[in-house]
Amino acid sequence: MAADIAKQKITSFAEYVFPGITVIDHRQKHAIKPGNEIVSNLPLQMSLYFNAFYFPFWLVTCVVMYELKFHYLDEFYKFILITVFIVMTFIEIIRLYLGYKGNLMEKVPELAGFWLLTLVIQLPLSIFLVANTGSFVLPIEYAIHIVFILFIAFEIGTGFVAIRVMADHQMTKFHLQQFDDLEQIDDNTYLLQQRLESRA
């Protein structure tokens, strides 16, 4: 009791001598508030990391195998395979970037873009490369495409979970922010009253 009175007297004296010295550290308040935990998905991040290292190997192998069987393909399949490889290469670079940025920075739109590119474009094109018998799929191509499809399937599952968790977390932070704003208004009002009382 006496300690609280002494602390209050010292604080009011310090505020009188040095106006504005009583500053509330909002960073400490936010550090202990719920809703500030990290919700990045570790399995998704690990999958993206290994996928980023696997992609160049996959691309080089596809180009070498395509070069080996180029003369045996119909003109139609030559055009289709070139188009599929070009689209998959560009989409994979964009997809990995969005996945990294969305997961590590906890940005739902980027992560949703990553998930949609994975589900709508990469998965069907990868299945097409494995299932299409007219393009003379070689055994090594089966192997690399199946590993690529496994990466994609795992990323679809973990990406969906990550989007759900991050969206719920962002919604919780939004609702808690309203209470933080009210507390800040109350704190500013209290400080203004203390200044007015100390000058009176």
N, C-alpha and C positions, 0 to 999 in steps of 0.2 A: 504494500500500500504506500509506504513512504517512498519506495523506489520509483513507483509510478508518478507520484507527485513531483519528485525531484526531476525525473526525466521530462515531465511536462513543462516545468519551470525553465529548465535549461533549453528545451526546444523553443519555447516562446521567446526567451531572451535572445537566442541565436537568430530567430526569425526577425526580431525587432532590430538587432544590430546589422544583420546581413539579410535584407529582404530577398525572398525567393530561394533561400538555402534549403528549405524543406521541399525536396523533390522526390516524388514517388517513382521508384524504379519499376517501370511497367514490365521490363524484361524478366525480372524475378517473379512478378505476379503471373506472367504467361508461362513461365517454366513449370509452375506447379499446378496450373489449371489442366483439367482434362481436355482432351482434344488436340494436344500438341505432340502426341507420340508419332513416331515414324511408321508409316504403313506401306513402305515399299515391299514388294514381294520378292523374297530371296530366291525361291526356285525359278521364278520367271527371269530374274536377273542372271542367274547362273546359266540358264538355257540360252539367253541372248548372248552371253559372253562366249560360250562354246560355239554357238551358231556363227558368231562373227569370225571365229577362227576357222570353222569348217567351210564357210561359204567360198573363200578363194580356192580351196582344194576342190570343192564341188564344181566350180566354174571352169577351172583348168581341165579337170577330167572330162567334163561335158564337151568342151571345145576340141580336145584331142580325139575323143571318141567320134564326135561329129565329123571331124576331118578324115578319120579312117573309113567311115562308111558313106562319105559324101557321094562317091561315084555310083553307089548301089541304090541310092534313093531316087524316087520319082521326083519330078519338078515340084509337084504339089507338096510333098513332104519336106523337100528342101526349104521351100518358102515358109511353111508352117513352123518347122523346127527353129529356123533362124529367128522368126518373129517371137516364138515362145521364149527362147533364150535371152533375147534382148529385153523383152518385157519383164521376165523374171529377174534379170540382173538389176534393172533400175528399181523395180518394186522392192527387191530384197534390201538394197541400200537404204531406200526411204523407210522401209519397214523396221529395219534394225535401229535406225536413228530415232524414229518415233518411239520405239519400244524402250530404248535407253533413256530418252528424255522424259517420257511419260512415267516410267517406273521410278527412276531416281529422283526426279523433281516433283513427283506426286501430282502430275497434271493429267486429269481425267480425259480431256479432249485428245491429247497426243496418244495416250494409251488406247483410247477407243479407236483412233485412226489406225494404230498398229494392229489392233485386233481385227478390224474390218478388212484391212489389206491382207492379213494372214488368212482369214476365213474365206473371203470372196475371190481373191485372185491367186494367191500362192498355192493354197491347197488344191484347187481344181487343176491348175497347170501342172503341179507336181504329179498328181494322179494320172493326168493325161500322158505325161512322159513315161510313166511306168506301164500303163495299161494299153498304150497304142502299139499294136503288133506290126503295123505297116511301116514303122520307122526302123525296123531291125534292131530292137533293143538288145544290147550286148550284156553279158553277165555282170561286168563291172558297173554298167549303168544301173542295172537293177539294184546293186548294192548301195551305190551312192545316193540314188533317188529314194530308196527305202529309209536310209538314215536321215535324209533331208525331210521326208514325210513324218518321221518320228519326232524330229525337232519341232516341226510345224504343229503336229497334233498336241504335243506337250505344251507348246506356247499358247495354243487356243484355249486349253483347259485352264492353265495358270493365269492367262491374261483375263479370262472371264472372271475368275475369283478376285484378281487384283482390281479390276474395274469396279466390281461390287463393293469391295472393302473400301476403296478410295472414295467412291461416291458417297457411301454412308459416312465416312470420316469427314469429308468436305461439308456435308449437310450438318453434321454435329458441330463442326467448327463455326459454321455460319450462324447457327442458333445460339451458340455460346458467346459469339462476338457481340450479339445484342445485349447480353448481360454485362459484358466487359465495358461497352459504351456507357451503359447506365452507371456502372461503378466509377468510371472516369468522370462523368458529369458530377456525381456525388462528391468525389475526391476534390475536384476543382472548386465546387461550391464550398466545401469545408475549408479549403485553403484560403479562399477569398474571405470567408467569415473570420478566420483566424487573423488575417492581416488587418482587417477592419477593426477587430477587437483590440489588437495590440497597439494600433495607432490612436485609439480613442482614450 
